[in-house]
Amino acid sequence: MLEIILIIGLCKSLGKMLRAKGRNPVWMQVMLVVCWIIGEFMGGAVGGLVNIIQNGEGAPLGFGVYLFAIAGAALGAGLTFFIAYLLPDDNSEPHPDPFDDAQSGRRLDPNNPYAS
């Protein structure tokens, strides 16, 4: 449960950083969650292998494996933040709203009762 709260907080922080750069944060937030999960599984696998190498095949998996898993998740999240940090600011013109007649350049006919 605490990890979920942490991931939500990280997504909000990442979204704030990307919005300040003028970018849509949704895909990077999805990437954060995916990298967290993949990093956690990979870290747990590495921790399990280290545990087997040190203690033999019959050894129970302990707290050290969980620490490896959390370290892997942190590396995955850190990678996402690093990539987001490297993204340049989006200084392009804002995309015009296709439903806004003033931005689209269309002229409304004042004699047409259906033009709004």
Backbone torsions as a table, in degrees:
resi	resn	phi	psi	omega
1	MET	NA	-39.5	179.8
2	LEU	-66.3	-33.9	177.9
3	GLU	-65.4	-38.2	179.2
4	ILE	-64.0	-43.0	178.0
5	ILE	-63.1	-40.1	178.3
6	LEU	-64.5	-42.1	179.6
7	ILE	-64.4	-40.5	178.2
8	ILE	-62.4	-43.7	177.4
9	GLY	-63.4	-40.3	177.7
10	LEU	-65.7	-39.0	177.8
11	CYS	-63.6	-40.3	177.8
12	LYS	-64.5	-42.0	179.4
13	SER	-64.9	-42.5	177.9
14	LEU	-64.2	-40.6	178.2
15	GLY	-62.9	-40.3	178.5
16	LYS	-63.9	-41.2	180.0
17	MET	-65.7	-43.0	-177.9
18	LEU	-72.7	-34.8	176.6
19	ARG	-65.5	-34.4	176.9
20	ALA	-65.4	-26.5	176.7
21	LYS	-87.2	-1.1	179.3
22	GLY	80.7	26.3	-176.9
23	ARG	-116.8	157.5	175.9
24	ASN	-81.6	122.5	-172.7
25	PRO	-86.8	-4.7	-169.0
26	VAL	-60.0	-48.1	-175.8
27	TRP	-67.6	-35.2	177.9
28	MET	-71.5	-32.1	176.3
29	GLN	-68.3	-38.6	175.0
30	VAL	-63.7	-41.6	178.5
31	MET	-62.2	-37.0	178.0
32	LEU	-60.5	-47.0	-178.9
33	VAL	-65.0	-44.0	-179.6
34	VAL	-64.6	-44.2	179.5
35	CYS	-66.4	-33.8	176.2
36	TRP	-62.0	-49.4	-176.6
37	ILE	-66.7	-46.4	179.5
38	ILE	-63.7	-42.0	178.2
39	GLY	-63.0	-37.3	179.4
40	GLU	-67.4	-43.4	177.7
41	PHE	-64.6	-43.8	-179.4
42	MET	-66.7	-41.0	177.1
43	GLY	-63.8	-39.1	176.9
44	GLY	-65.3	-38.2	178.2
45	ALA	-65.5	-43.5	178.0
46	VAL	-64.6	-42.3	177.4
47	GLY	-62.4	-38.9	176.9
48	GLY	-64.9	-41.3	177.8
49	LEU	-64.5	-41.6	177.9
50	VAL	-62.7	-40.8	179.1
51	ASN	-63.8	-42.2	179.4
52	ILE	-66.6	-40.5	179.8
53	ILE	-64.9	-41.2	-177.0
54	GLN	-77.1	-40.2	-169.2
55	ASN	-113.9	-3.2	-179.0
56	GLY	92.8	171.1	-174.3
57	GLU	-69.9	-30.4	-175.7
58	GLY	-84.3	-0.6	-175.9
59	ALA	-71.6	138.7	176.4
60	PRO	-71.6	149.1	177.3
61	LEU	-74.5	130.2	-174.4
62	GLY	-113.1	-161.8	-177.9
63	PHE	-66.4	-27.7	179.9
64	GLY	-62.0	-35.8	178.6
65	VAL	-65.2	-40.6	178.2
66	TYR	-64.3	-37.9	178.0
67	LEU	-64.5	-39.0	175.1
68	PHE	-62.7	-40.6	-179.8
69	ALA	-63.6	-44.0	179.3
70	ILE	-66.4	-37.9	177.4
71	ALA	-64.1	-39.5	177.0
72	GLY	-64.8	-40.4	177.6
73	ALA	-64.2	-40.4	178.6
74	ALA	-64.9	-38.0	176.9
75	LEU	-65.3	-39.4	177.4
76	GLY	-63.7	-44.1	178.2
77	ALA	-67.0	-40.2	178.4
78	GLY	-62.6	-38.1	176.4
79	LEU	-61.3	-42.6	179.2
80	THR	-63.5	-45.0	178.5
81	PHE	-64.3	-36.1	178.6
82	PHE	-64.9	-43.6	178.4
83	ILE	-63.7	-42.8	179.1
84	ALA	-64.9	-35.7	178.1
85	TYR	-64.9	-36.6	-178.2
86	LEU	-75.8	-16.8	179.9
87	LEU	-65.5	134.2	178.3
88	PRO	-74.9	162.2	175.4
89	ASP	-64.3	144.3	178.1
90	ASP	-92.9	95.3	-177.5
91	ASN	-95.8	12.5	-178.3
92	SER	-72.1	165.1	178.1
93	GLU	-64.8	144.3	177.1
94	PRO	-65.1	144.8	179.5
95	HIS	-66.9	132.4	-178.4
96	PRO	-68.3	146.6	176.5
97	ASP	-79.2	119.0	-176.7
98	PRO	-67.4	-14.6	-179.0
99	PHE	-96.7	-2.2	179.0
100	ASP	-97.1	111.4	-176.3
101	ASP	-67.0	-29.4	-179.6
102	ALA	-68.6	-34.2	180.0
103	GLN	-82.8	-28.6	-174.4
104	SER	-81.0	-15.6	179.2
105	GLY	86.1	2.7	178.4
106	ARG	-76.3	145.9	177.2
107	ARG	-104.8	133.1	179.1
108	LEU	-87.1	139.7	177.7
109	ASP	-83.9	115.4	-179.0
110	PRO	-68.1	-18.3	179.9
111	ASN	-87.7	-8.2	-179.9
112	ASN	-89.7	115.6	-178.2
113	PRO	-70.7	-16.7	-178.2
114	TYR	-92.2	-8.9	178.0
115	ALA	-79.6	126.1	179.6
116	SER	-130.4	NA	NA
